């Protein structure tokens, strides 16, 4: 198996000619950027798409439709059962999925699916803005890969590790953003995604040998969205202290993980 970070929180896994994407986006305009992230490596042939949550910087229905093979599934969390401002950051993505004819399947925490060579497990996750979110653990070719979306630090790490782990590679968000939005008033002074040190600890609890930072740079727009300083350096320092290998990758760059011993 080989993997790559695709920009922001996007990740792609490939094994034996089949691919799976997580939080795929190509259009960076939701990040107030004109950057274009890499597209899926096999347009029209991707085996499955996973979405941690329906914010537009983690779910790009246009890119997902272009990536997926005919009939391939898109797994996502359940819709939020609110109305009005409760749906402010998810309704656009829901509408876009319908507009582009993408039949998504809502998955609950602790449920599992198997597609092609990929065994997929959904874990609980906590969104810093209150919207439904999942984390994903994907097992393939004896390797377990964790993807944390943009979660805050929470108390489910041990249960995830016991149920689906230990993982070998953890993709974890590190930018510790402070967010101030008109529909979330009064604002919170606390980070809405994990700080670098929190991300390293989460990866360590999950049993990861390699920890890959995601969800950093690209978006820093004070006072609406403020990223924590020196995120990558702080993450590397703490991950190393905890005995993991931090792996900072260029978007689009493939890497091949070392096979664990013994194989899970």
LUMBA-642596 format. One record per residue (C-alpha): z, x, y; residue in three letters. Coordinates in steps of 0.05 Angstrom, whole numbers, plus 5000, padded with zeros to 4 digits. Layout:
REM residues N
ZXYALA/...
***
This chain:
REM residues 264
500050005000UNK/498950215072UNK/501349915137UNK/500249935212UNK/503349685276UNK/498149305315UNK/501349285383UNK/507548935410UNK/510348605347UNK/503948555305UNK/503848875236UNK/498648905181UNK/499649065107UNK/493949255060UNK/493849344985UNK/488049384937UNK/483149084986UNK/487648505007UNK/491248445074UNK/496848055106UNK/498548015180UNK/505147865215UNK/505747645288UNK/498447805300UNK/496147765373UNK/489948055406UNK/490547735474UNK/495948075514UNK/495647605573UNK/502247275553UNK/505147975565UNK/501947985634UNK/497348535610UNK/489848615603UNK/490849055542UNK/487148865478UNK/490848985413UNK/487249165349UNK/484248585310UNK/485548475236UNK/482049005194UNK/478348495151UNK/476247915197UNK/475047285157UNK/478147595094UNK/485647645109UNK/489847365052UNK/495547065094UNK/498647055163UNK/506147035177UNK/509046815244UNK/516346955261UNK/516346445318UNK/511446065363UNK/512046445428UNK/505146645451UNK/506747385448UNK/507947315373UNK/502946775352UNK/495646805373UNK/491946235338UNK/485146495360UNK/486447175329UNK/489546855267UNK/483546395256UNK/478746985263UNK/482847395214UNK/484046905157UNK/479746785097UNK/477746065084UNK/483745685058UNK/488646255070UNK/495646025090UNK/499346125155UNK/506946095145UNK/511445945205UNK/518345675221UNK/519644935228UNK/518144595295UNK/523744515345UNK/526143795345UNK/527043735420UNK/522843505478UNK/521143695549UNK/523544395568UNK/526044495496UNK/518744565476UNK/516444955536UNK/515045605499UNK/512545315433UNK/508344695449UNK/502345105473UNK/501945485407UNK/502844835367UNK/497144525406UNK/492745145396UNK/493945145320UNK/491544425318UNK/485644555365UNK/483145135322UNK/484144765256UNK/489445235228UNK/493544875176UNK/500345195180UNK/506045115131UNK/513145095157UNK/517845515114UNK/525345485114UNK/530146075110UNK/531146335039UNK/524546035014UNK/519346474980UNK/511846454971UNK/506846884933UNK/499747004958UNK/495247514924UNK/499248154913UNK/504447954966UNK/511147654950UNK/513647345015UNK/520847155031UNK/523246805095UNK/530046995122UNK/534346705177UNK/533446985247UNK/536146835316UNK/531546765376UNK/534546995442UNK/531646385478UNK/533745865427UNK/527245715391UNK/526545695315UNK/525246375285UNK/524646705217UNK/524647425194UNK/520047625137UNK/520948075076UNK/514348235041UNK/514348584974UNK/508048914947UNK/506449504903UNK/513949644893UNK/515249684969UNK/519349195009UNK/517749115082UNK/522048755134UNK/519448465199UNK/524548225250UNK/520247885303UNK/524347935367UNK/531047735339UNK/537747875370UNK/543148205328UNK/546447705281UNK/550747645219UNK/545447495167UNK/543448215154UNK/547948305093UNK/545647645061UNK/538347835072UNK/539548515040UNK/543148194981UNK/537847654970UNK/531348034985UNK/533148764993UNK/534449314999UNK/528249405040UNK/524350055044UNK/521149975113UNK/523949575171UNK/519849375231UNK/525149205283UNK/524749005357UNK/528149495404UNK/526949315477UNK/533448925489UNK/530148485541UNK/534048115595UNK/530247465609UNK/530646995668UNK/526246375664UNK/525945745706UNK/527345285647UNK/533345695623UNK/538245635680UNK/543345905694UNK/540546545665UNK/544046975613UNK/545747705629UNK/545547885556UNK/539648185517UNK/534847675486UNK/532448165433UNK/535848745398UNK/537849365436UNK/535350015405UNK/542050175375UNK/542749475347UNK/535849515315UNK/537650165281UNK/544149875254UNK/540449255228UNK/535349685192UNK/540950105163UNK/544649485136UNK/538149245105UNK/537849905067UNK/531450165100UNK/529350875090UNK/524150845145UNK/525150455210UNK/519150295254UNK/520450045326UNK/516449455352UNK/516848995412UNK/517249505468UNK/513049735528UNK/507249315553UNK/511848795585UNK/516848995639UNK/516648495696UNK/523348475734UNK/526848015746UNK/523447555696UNK/523348055639UNK/527148715641UNK/526549205583UNK/532249675568UNK/531050405589UNK/529150965540UNK/528550465483UNK/524550905435UNK/528751535446UNK/535251155437UNK/532550825373UNK/530351485344UNK/537051805358UNK/541151245326UNK/536551165266UNK/536951905252UNK/544551895258UNK/544651345205UNK/540451745157UNK/533851375165UNK/527051645184UNK/524751345250UNK/517251265252UNK/513951155320UNK/506650965310UNK/500650865354UNK/497850155352UNK/492350115299UNK/494550755263UNK/495350655188UNK/500850995148UNK/502551015074UNK/509850945054UNK/512951395002UNK/513951044936UNK/521450904925UNK/524851174863UNK/526250774823UNK/521050254840UNK/524249584859UNK/
***
